Amino acid sequence: MSRRVLYVSHNHPDIRPGGAEVYALALHRTMAAKQGWESVFLARSGPPLTAVSRYHDGTHLTLVDGRADEYYFHTELAHFDSFLGCTADKHLWTHYLRDFLRAYRPDVVHFQHTLYMGYDMIREVRNTLPEAAILYTLHDFNPICRHHGQMVRSTSSLELCTHSSPRRCHECFPEHAPQAFFMRKHFAQAMFDLVDLFIAPSEFLRSRYIDWGIPPDRIRFEENGCALEIATLTAIPADRVRNRFGFFGQLTQFKGIHVLLDAMRQLVTDDGDVHLWVHGTNLELQSPEFRAQVGEMLTTYQARVTVAGRYQHHELPDLMANIDWVVVPSVWWENSPLVIQEAFLCGRPVICGGMVEWPRR
């Protein structure tokens, strides 16, 4: 008899692509093709990551484009407590999720993210399926850090943060008392106590979570896999000037697109032939100030910057064949971004910030 695994993600890459989402879906589809396993993918839908409201009245679940093993699970942003990381609509768990779990009865439930859903999903899984193994892959620092899980101080300088505490977190968010941050941590830890095993895609992230309170024997380092298929590796001609740069990913402040665009000022001065291709999305989800800053930079260097927009994961080899360098200019403690692995698979060198482990390999 086949064993069953359920993957839970905060988003489906068909709606808005992101590294964690792409990885989670690839993991599900790989397991679905593996003999002896059945796999189902449950992806959260709804604002702010999607503009789509509930697909069907009377239910929060619907199939993804008719695929029998992939589901959207709609939740309302208005019901989500972004401070504690839980939902006020407990009916989501006690009715819709519970019925889904009882119908499918997975042997393993693997959480990839609970953003806009809630850590309290874990309790429902444990209550409904007491014999199931629960895994949780930690893609960022959301349980530790209120600032979008980036471990970056909420100041204009975006100073890197080394650790959390009620006092330090209150300094970043004075609207929340230190006692509230104490409760925030202990709520997340109470839910995490129900998890059998955590997976950390980097040793750096693993050490941060151990310092935060996860026992070392319950969190394992396991590097993210990469399912990118490359038919033909395109080599860079040895006699060509290597002046074509590429950015791949989400256009956020923490991913450092503004740092890269600012660097273009010097590059354009030094080499008139330099060019940057920007492949990415989600700028519209950022603050008005950041959108204005990036917009002004793009206008200033429009002759040397091509905004290519959104791309599909399978298009990466062809897109990277057009550039000489992949730039990862992140300003936060990056956690094994897939684009580095993808660049290496495509034979492209990486210029990187924010990484501890990958650049040394």
Contacts in CASP RR format, 6 or more apart in sequence:
PFRMAT RR
TARGET T0000
AUTHOR 0000-0000-0000
METHOD contacts of the structure
MODEL  1
MSRRVLYVSHNHPDIRPGGAEVYALALHRTMAAKQGWESVFLARSGPPLT
AVSRYHDGTHLTLVDGRADEYYFHTELAHFDSFLGCTADKHLWTHYLRDF
LRAYRPDVVHFQHTLYMGYDMIREVRNTLPEAAILYTLHDFNPICRHHGQ
MVRSTSSLELCTHSSPRRCHECFPEHAPQAFFMRKHFAQAMFDLVDLFIA
PSEFLRSRYIDWGIPPDRIRFEENGCALEIATLTAIPADRVRNRFGFFGQ
LTQFKGIHVLLDAMRQLVTDDGDVHLWVHGTNLELQSPEFRAQVGEMLTT
YQARVTVAGRYQHHELPDLMANIDWVVVPSVWWENSPLVIQEAFLCGRPV
ICGGMVEWPRR
2 36 0 8 1.000
2 37 0 8 1.000
2 38 0 8 1.000
3 36 0 8 1.000
3 37 0 8 1.000
3 38 0 8 1.000
3 107 0 8 1.000
3 108 0 8 1.000
4 37 0 8 1.000
4 38 0 8 1.000
4 39 0 8 1.000
4 40 0 8 1.000
4 104 0 8 1.000
4 105 0 8 1.000
4 106 0 8 1.000
4 107 0 8 1.000
4 108 0 8 1.000
5 31 0 8 1.000
5 37 0 8 1.000
5 38 0 8 1.000
5 39 0 8 1.000
5 40 0 8 1.000
5 106 0 8 1.000
5 107 0 8 1.000
5 108 0 8 1.000
5 109 0 8 1.000
5 110 0 8 1.000
6 39 0 8 1.000
6 40 0 8 1.000
6 41 0 8 1.000
6 42 0 8 1.000
6 101 0 8 1.000
6 104 0 8 1.000
6 106 0 8 1.000
6 108 0 8 1.000
6 109 0 8 1.000
6 110 0 8 1.000
7 24 0 8 1.000
7 27 0 8 1.000
7 28 0 8 1.000
7 31 0 8 1.000
7 39 0 8 1.000
7 40 0 8 1.000
7 41 0 8 1.000
7 42 0 8 1.000
7 110 0 8 1.000
7 112 0 8 1.000
8 42 0 8 1.000
8 43 0 8 1.000
8 109 0 8 1.000
8 110 0 8 1.000
8 111 0 8 1.000
8 112 0 8 1.000
8 113 0 8 1.000
8 114 0 8 1.000
8 117 0 8 1.000
8 121 0 8 1.000
9 20 0 8 1.000
9 21 0 8 1.000
9 24 0 8 1.000
9 25 0 8 1.000
9 41 0 8 1.000
9 42 0 8 1.000
9 43 0 8 1.000
9 44 0 8 1.000
9 112 0 8 1.000
9 113 0 8 1.000
10 20 0 8 1.000
10 21 0 8 1.000
10 43 0 8 1.000
10 44 0 8 1.000
10 49 0 8 1.000
10 112 0 8 1.000
10 113 0 8 1.000
10 114 0 8 1.000
10 115 0 8 1.000
10 116 0 8 1.000
10 117 0 8 1.000
11 18 0 8 1.000
11 21 0 8 1.000
11 43 0 8 1.000
11 44 0 8 1.000
11 45 0 8 1.000
11 49 0 8 1.000
11 50 0 8 1.000
11 113 0 8 1.000
11 115 0 8 1.000
12 21 0 8 1.000
12 25 0 8 1.000
12 41 0 8 1.000
12 43 0 8 1.000
12 45 0 8 1.000
12 64 0 8 1.000
12 70 0 8 1.000
12 72 0 8 1.000
13 19 0 8 1.000
13 21 0 8 1.000
13 22 0 8 1.000
13 25 0 8 1.000
13 313 0 8 1.000
14 64 0 8 1.000
14 65 0 8 1.000
15 43 0 8 1.000
15 45 0 8 1.000
15 49 0 8 1.000
15 50 0 8 1.000
15 52 0 8 1.000
16 49 0 8 1.000
16 50 0 8 1.000
16 281 0 8 1.000
16 282 0 8 1.000
17 281 0 8 1.000
17 310 0 8 1.000
17 311 0 8 1.000
17 312 0 8 1.000
17 313 0 8 1.000
18 249 0 8 1.000
18 250 0 8 1.000
19 249 0 8 1.000
19 337 0 8 1.000
19 338 0 8 1.000
19 339 0 8 1.000
20 112 0 8 1.000
20 113 0 8 1.000
20 139 0 8 1.000
20 140 0 8 1.000
21 43 0 8 1.000
21 112 0 8 1.000
22 313 0 8 1.000
22 338 0 8 1.000
23 112 0 8 1.000
23 139 0 8 1.000
23 224 0 8 1.000
23 225 0 8 1.000
23 338 0 8 1.000
24 41 0 8 1.000
24 112 0 8 1.000
24 113 0 8 1.000
24 137 0 8 1.000
25 41 0 8 1.000
25 43 0 8 1.000
26 225 0 8 1.000
26 226 0 8 1.000
26 227 0 8 1.000
26 313 0 8 1.000
27 110 0 8 1.000
27 112 0 8 1.000
27 225 0 8 1.000
28 39 0 8 1.000
28 40 0 8 1.000
28 41 0 8 1.000
28 69 0 8 1.000
28 70 0 8 1.000
29 39 0 8 1.000
29 41 0 8 1.000
29 227 0 8 1.000
30 227 0 8 1.000
31 37 0 8 1.000
31 39 0 8 1.000
32 38 0 8 1.000
32 39 0 8 1.000
32 69 0 8 1.000
38 69 0 8 1.000
39 69 0 8 1.000
40 69 0 8 1.000
40 70 0 8 1.000
40 71 0 8 1.000
40 104 0 8 1.000
40 106 0 8 1.000
41 64 0 8 1.000
41 69 0 8 1.000
41 70 0 8 1.000
41 71 0 8 1.000
42 71 0 8 1.000
42 73 0 8 1.000
42 100 0 8 1.000
43 64 0 8 1.000
43 70 0 8 1.000
43 71 0 8 1.000
43 72 0 8 1.000
43 73 0 8 1.000
44 72 0 8 1.000
44 73 0 8 1.000
44 74 0 8 1.000
44 75 0 8 1.000
44 115 0 8 1.000
44 116 0 8 1.000
44 117 0 8 1.000
45 52 0 8 1.000
45 55 0 8 1.000
45 72 0 8 1.000
45 73 0 8 1.000
45 74 0 8 1.000
45 75 0 8 1.000
46 52 0 8 1.000
46 53 0 8 1.000
46 74 0 8 1.000
46 75 0 8 1.000
46 76 0 8 1.000
46 77 0 8 1.000
46 116 0 8 1.000
47 77 0 8 1.000
48 77 0 8 1.000
48 116 0 8 1.000
48 285 0 8 1.000
49 116 0 8 1.000
49 285 0 8 1.000
53 74 0 8 1.000
54 60 0 8 1.000
54 74 0 8 1.000
55 62 0 8 1.000
55 72 0 8 1.000
55 74 0 8 1.000
56 62 0 8 1.000
59 96 0 8 1.000
60 73 0 8 1.000
60 74 0 8 1.000
60 75 0 8 1.000
60 92 0 8 1.000
60 96 0 8 1.000
61 71 0 8 1.000
61 72 0 8 1.000
61 73 0 8 1.000
61 74 0 8 1.000
61 96 0 8 1.000
61 100 0 8 1.000
62 71 0 8 1.000
62 72 0 8 1.000
62 74 0 8 1.000
63 70 0 8 1.000
63 71 0 8 1.000
63 72 0 8 1.000
64 70 0 8 1.000
64 71 0 8 1.000
64 72 0 8 1.000
71 100 0 8 1.000
73 96 0 8 1.000
73 97 0 8 1.000
73 100 0 8 1.000
73 117 0 8 1.000
75 87 0 8 1.000
75 89 0 8 1.000
75 92 0 8 1.000
75 116 0 8 1.000
75 117 0 8 1.000
76 89 0 8 1.000
77 116 0 8 1.000
79 87 0 8 1.000
79 88 0 8 1.000
79 89 0 8 1.000
79 92 0 8 1.000
80 86 0 8 1.000
80 87 0 8 1.000
80 88 0 8 1.000
80 116 0 8 1.000
80 117 0 8 1.000
80 118 0 8 1.000
81 87 0 8 1.000
81 88 0 8 1.000
83 146 0 8 1.000
83 176 0 8 1.000
83 180 0 8 1.000
83 184 0 8 1.000
84 183 0 8 1.000
84 184 0 8 1.000
84 187 0 8 1.000
85 114 0 8 1.000
85 118 0 8 1.000
85 119 0 8 1.000
85 187 0 8 1.000
85 188 0 8 1.000
86 118 0 8 1.000
86 119 0 8 1.000
86 120 0 8 1.000
86 187 0 8 1.000
87 93 0 8 1.000
87 117 0 8 1.000
87 118 0 8 1.000
87 120 0 8 1.000
90 120 0 8 1.000
92 117 0 8 1.000
93 120 0 8 1.000
93 121 0 8 1.000
93 123 0 8 1.000
93 124 0 8 1.000
94 124 0 8 1.000
97 121 0 8 1.000
97 124 0 8 1.000
97 125 0 8 1.000
97 128 0 8 1.000
98 124 0 8 1.000
98 128 0 8 1.000
101 109 0 8 1.000
101 124 0 8 1.000
101 125 0 8 1.000
101 128 0 8 1.000
101 129 0 8 1.000
102 128 0 8 1.000
105 129 0 8 1.000
106 129 0 8 1.000
106 132 0 8 1.000
107 132 0 8 1.000
107 133 0 8 1.000
108 132 0 8 1.000
108 133 0 8 1.000
108 134 0 8 1.000
108 135 0 8 1.000
109 125 0 8 1.000
109 129 0 8 1.000
109 132 0 8 1.000
109 133 0 8 1.000
109 134 0 8 1.000
109 135 0 8 1.000
110 134 0 8 1.000
110 135 0 8 1.000
110 136 0 8 1.000
110 137 0 8 1.000
111 121 0 8 1.000
111 122 0 8 1.000
111 134 0 8 1.000
111 135 0 8 1.000
111 136 0 8 1.000
111 137 0 8 1.000
111 195 0 8 1.000
112 137 0 8 1.000
112 139 0 8 1.000
113 139 0 8 1.000
113 142 0 8 1.000
114 121 0 8 1.000
114 122 0 8 1.000
115 142 0 8 1.000
119 143 0 8 1.000
119 187 0 8 1.000
119 188 0 8 1.000
119 191 0 8 1.000
119 192 0 8 1.000
120 191 0 8 1.000
122 134 0 8 1.000
122 136 0 8 1.000
122 191 0 8 1.000
122 192 0 8 1.000
122 194 0 8 1.000
122 195 0 8 1.000
123 191 0 8 1.000
123 194 0 8 1.000
125 132 0 8 1.000
125 134 0 8 1.000
125 194 0 8 1.000
126 132 0 8 1.000
126 134 0 8 1.000
126 194 0 8 1.000
133 196 0 8 1.000
133 197 0 8 1.000
134 194 0 8 1.000
134 195 0 8 1.000
134 196 0 8 1.000
134 197 0 8 1.000
135 195 0 8 1.000
135 196 0 8 1.000
135 197 0 8 1.000
135 198 0 8 1.000
135 199 0 8 1.000
136 192 0 8 1.000
136 195 0 8 1.000
136 197 0 8 1.000
136 198 0 8 1.000
136 199 0 8 1.000
137 198 0 8 1.000
137 199 0 8 1.000
137 200 0 8 1.000
137 201 0 8 1.000
138 198 0 8 1.000
138 199 0 8 1.000
138 200 0 8 1.000
138 201 0 8 1.000
138 205 0 8 1.000
138 209 0 8 1.000
138 219 0 8 1.000
138 335 0 8 1.000
139 201 0 8 1.000
139 335 0 8 1.000
140 149 0 8 1.000
140 150 0 8 1.000
140 335 0 8 1.000
141 149 0 8 1.000
141 150 0 8 1.000
141 151 0 8 1.000
141 205 0 8 1.000
141 208 0 8 1.000
141 333 0 8 1.000
142 148 0 8 1.000
142 149 0 8 1.000
143 185 0 8 1.000
143 188 0 8 1.000
143 189 0 8 1.000
143 192 0 8 1.000
143 212 0 8 1.000
144 151 0 8 1.000
144 164 0 8 1.000
144 185 0 8 1.000
144 208 0 8 1.000
144 209 0 8 1.000
144 212 0 8 1.000
145 151 0 8 1.000
145 152 0 8 1.000
145 161 0 8 1.000
145 164 0 8 1.000
145 169 0 8 1.000
146 169 0 8 1.000
146 172 0 8 1.000
146 173 0 8 1.000
146 176 0 8 1.000
146 181 0 8 1.000
146 184 0 8 1.000
147 153 0 8 1.000
147 154 0 8 1.000
147 161 0 8 1.000
147 172 0 8 1.000
147 173 0 8 1.000
148 254 0 8 1.000
150 254 0 8 1.000
150 332 0 8 1.000
150 333 0 8 1.000
151 160 0 8 1.000
151 161 0 8 1.000
151 162 0 8 1.000
151 164 0 8 1.000
151 208 0 8 1.000
151 332 0 8 1.000
151 333 0 8 1.000
152 158 0 8 1.000
152 159 0 8 1.000
152 160 0 8 1.000
152 161 0 8 1.000
152 254 0 8 1.000
152 331 0 8 1.000
152 332 0 8 1.000
153 159 0 8 1.000
153 160 0 8 1.000
153 161 0 8 1.000
153 171 0 8 1.000
153 172 0 8 1.000
154 172 0 8 1.000
154 173 0 8 1.000
155 172 0 8 1.000
158 253 0 8 1.000
158 254 0 8 1.000
158 331 0 8 1.000
158 332 0 8 1.000
160 332 0 8 1.000
160 333 0 8 1.000
161 168 0 8 1.000
163 211 0 8 1.000
164 181 0 8 1.000
164 185 0 8 1.000
164 212 0 8 1.000
165 181 0 8 1.000
166 178 0 8 1.000
166 179 0 8 1.000
166 181 0 8 1.000
166 182 0 8 1.000
166 185 0 8 1.000
167 178 0 8 1.000
169 176 0 8 1.000
169 178 0 8 1.000
169 181 0 8 1.000
170 176 0 8 1.000
170 177 0 8 1.000
170 178 0 8 1.000
170 181 0 8 1.000
185 212 0 8 1.000
189 213 0 8 1.000
192 198 0 8 1.000
192 214 0 8 1.000
195 218 0 8 1.000
196 218 0 8 1.000
197 218 0 8 1.000
197 219 0 8 1.000
197 220 0 8 1.000
198 209 0 8 1.000
198 214 0 8 1.000
198 218 0 8 1.000
198 219 0 8 1.000
198 220 0 8 1.000
199 219 0 8 1.000
199 220 0 8 1.000
199 221 0 8 1.000
199 222 0 8 1.000
200 206 0 8 1.000
200 209 0 8 1.000
200 219 0 8 1.000
200 220 0 8 1.000
200 221 0 8 1.000
200 222 0 8 1.000
201 221 0 8 1.000
201 222 0 8 1.000
201 223 0 8 1.000
201 224 0 8 1.000
201 335 0 8 1.000
201 336 0 8 1.000
202 221 0 8 1.000
202 223 0 8 1.000
202 335 0 8 1.000
202 336 0 8 1.000
202 356 0 8 1.000
202 357 0 8 1.000
203 221 0 8 1.000
203 357 0 8 1.000
204 333 0 8 1.000
204 335 0 8 1.000
204 356 0 8 1.000
204 357 0 8 1.000
205 333 0 8 1.000
205 335 0 8 1.000
205 336 0 8 1.000
206 219 0 8 1.000
206 220 0 8 1.000
206 221 0 8 1.000
208 333 0 8 1.000
209 219 0 8 1.000
210 216 0 8 1.000
210 219 0 8 1.000
223 336 0 8 1.000
224 336 0 8 1.000
224 338 0 8 1.000
224 341 0 8 1.000
225 341 0 8 1.000
226 338 0 8 1.000
226 341 0 8 1.000
226 342 0 8 1.000
226 345 0 8 1.000
228 313 0 8 1.000
228 314 0 8 1.000
228 316 0 8 1.000
228 317 0 8 1.000
228 341 0 8 1.000
228 342 0 8 1.000
228 345 0 8 1.000
228 346 0 8 1.000
229 314 0 8 1.000
229 317 0 8 1.000
230 317 0 8 1.000
230 345 0 8 1.000
230 346 0 8 1.000
231 317 0 8 1.000
232 317 0 8 1.000
233 346 0 8 1.000
233 347 0 8 1.000
234 317 0 8 1.000
234 320 0 8 1.000
234 321 0 8 1.000
234 346 0 8 1.000
235 347 0 8 1.000
236 242 0 8 1.000
236 324 0 8 1.000
236 348 0 8 1.000
240 324 0 8 1.000
241 273 0 8 1.000
242 324 0 8 1.000
242 325 0 8 1.000
243 271 0 8 1.000
243 273 0 8 1.000
243 274 0 8 1.000
243 275 0 8 1.000
243 324 0 8 1.000
244 274 0 8 1.000
244 275 0 8 1.000
244 277 0 8 1.000
244 322 0 8 1.000
244 323 0 8 1.000
244 324 0 8 1.000
244 325 0 8 1.000
245 260 0 8 1.000
245 274 0 8 1.000
245 275 0 8 1.000
245 276 0 8 1.000
245 277 0 8 1.000
245 323 0 8 1.000
245 324 0 8 1.000
245 325 0 8 1.000
245 326 0 8 1.000
245 327 0 8 1.000
245 351 0 8 1.000
246 276 0 8 1.000
246 277 0 8 1.000
246 278 0 8 1.000
246 279 0 8 1.000
246 323 0 8 1.000
246 325 0 8 1.000
246 326 0 8 1.000
246 327 0 8 1.000
247 257 0 8 1.000
247 260 0 8 1.000
247 276 0 8 1.000
247 277 0 8 1.000
247 278 0 8 1.000
247 279 0 8 1.000
247 280 0 8 1.000
247 326 0 8 1.000
247 327 0 8 1.000
247 329 0 8 1.000
248 279 0 8 1.000
248 280 0 8 1.000
248 311 0 8 1.000
248 316 0 8 1.000
248 319 0 8 1.000
248 320 0 8 1.000
248 326 0 8 1.000
248 339 0 8 1.000
248 342 0 8 1.000
249 255 0 8 1.000
249 279 0 8 1.000
249 280 0 8 1.000
249 281 0 8 1.000
249 339 0 8 1.000
250 280 0 8 1.000
250 281 0 8 1.000
250 282 0 8 1.000
251 257 0 8 1.000
251 278 0 8 1.000
251 280 0 8 1.000
251 281 0 8 1.000
251 282 0 8 1.000
251 283 0 8 1.000
251 286 0 8 1.000
251 294 0 8 1.000
252 282 0 8 1.000
252 283 0 8 1.000
252 285 0 8 1.000
252 286 0 8 1.000
252 290 0 8 1.000
253 286 0 8 1.000
253 287 0 8 1.000
253 290 0 8 1.000
253 331 0 8 1.000
254 330 0 8 1.000
254 331 0 8 1.000
254 332 0 8 1.000
255 329 0 8 1.000
255 330 0 8 1.000
255 331 0 8 1.000
256 329 0 8 1.000
256 330 0 8 1.000
256 331 0 8 1.000
257 278 0 8 1.000
257 294 0 8 1.000
257 329 0 8 1.000
258 290 0 8 1.000
258 293 0 8 1.000
258 294 0 8 1.000
258 297 0 8 1.000
259 329 0 8 1.000
259 331 0 8 1.000
260 276 0 8 1.000
260 327 0 8 1.000
260 329 0 8 1.000
261 276 0 8 1.000
261 294 0 8 1.000
261 297 0 8 1.000
261 298 0 8 1.000
261 301 0 8 1.000
261 305 0 8 1.000
262 297 0 8 1.000
263 329 0 8 1.000
264 274 0 8 1.000
264 276 0 8 1.000
264 297 0 8 1.000
264 301 0 8 1.000
264 304 0 8 1.000
264 305 0 8 1.000
265 300 0 8 1.000
265 301 0 8 1.000
267 274 0 8 1.000
267 304 0 8 1.000
268 274 0 8 1.000
268 301 0 8 1.000
268 304 0 8 1.000
272 304 0 8 1.000
274 304 0 8 1.000
275 304 0 8 1.000
275 305 0 8 1.000
275 306 0 8 1.000
276 301 0 8 1.000
276 304 0 8 1.000
276 305 0 8 1.000
276 306 0 8 1.000
276 327 0 8 1.000
277 305 0 8 1.000
277 306 0 8 1.000
277 308 0 8 1.000
277 319 0 8 1.000
277 322 0 8 1.000
277 323 0 8 1.000
278 305 0 8 1.000
278 306 0 8 1.000
278 307 0 8 1.000
278 308 0 8 1.000
278 309 0 8 1.000
279 308 0 8 1.000
279 309 0 8 1.000
279 310 0 8 1.000
279 311 0 8 1.000
279 319 0 8 1.000
280 308 0 8 1.000
280 309 0 8 1.000
280 310 0 8 1.000
280 311 0 8 1.000
281 309 0 8 1.000
281 310 0 8 1.000
283 291 0 8 1.000
283 294 0 8 1.000
284 291 0 8 1.000
286 294 0 8 1.000
298 305 0 8 1.000
298 307 0 8 1.000
308 319 0 8 1.000
311 319 0 8 1.000
316 342 0 8 1.000
316 346 0 8 1.000
317 346 0 8 1.000
320 326 0 8 1.000
320 342 0 8 1.000
320 343 0 8 1.000
320 346 0 8 1.000
320 347 0 8 1.000
320 348 0 8 1.000
321 346 0 8 1.000
323 348 0 8 1.000
324 348 0 8 1.000
324 349 0 8 1.000
325 348 0 8 1.000
325 349 0 8 1.000
325 350 0 8 1.000
325 351 0 8 1.000
326 339 0 8 1.000
326 340 0 8 1.000
326 343 0 8 1.000
326 348 0 8 1.000
326 349 0 8 1.000
326 350 0 8 1.000
326 351 0 8 1.000
327 350 0 8 1.000
327 351 0 8 1.000
327 352 0 8 1.000
328 334 0 8 1.000
328 337 0 8 1.000
328 339 0 8 1.000
328 340 0 8 1.000
328 350 0 8 1.000
328 351 0 8 1.000
328 352 0 8 1.000
328 353 0 8 1.000
328 354 0 8 1.000
328 355 0 8 1.000
329 351 0 8 1.000
329 352 0 8 1.000
329 353 0 8 1.000
330 337 0 8 1.000
330 352 0 8 1.000
330 353 0 8 1.000
330 354 0 8 1.000
330 355 0 8 1.000
331 353 0 8 1.000
331 354 0 8 1.000
332 354 0 8 1.000
333 354 0 8 1.000
333 356 0 8 1.000
334 352 0 8 1.000
334 353 0 8 1.000
334 354 0 8 1.000
334 355 0 8 1.000
336 357 0 8 1.000
336 358 0 8 1.000
337 355 0 8 1.000
340 350 0 8 1.000
340 352 0 8 1.000
340 355 0 8 1.000
340 358 0 8 1.000
343 349 0 8 1.000
343 350 0 8 1.000
344 350 0 8 1.000
350 358 0 8 1.000
350 359 0 8 1.000
352 358 0 8 1.000
352 359 0 8 1.000
353 359 0 8 1.000
END
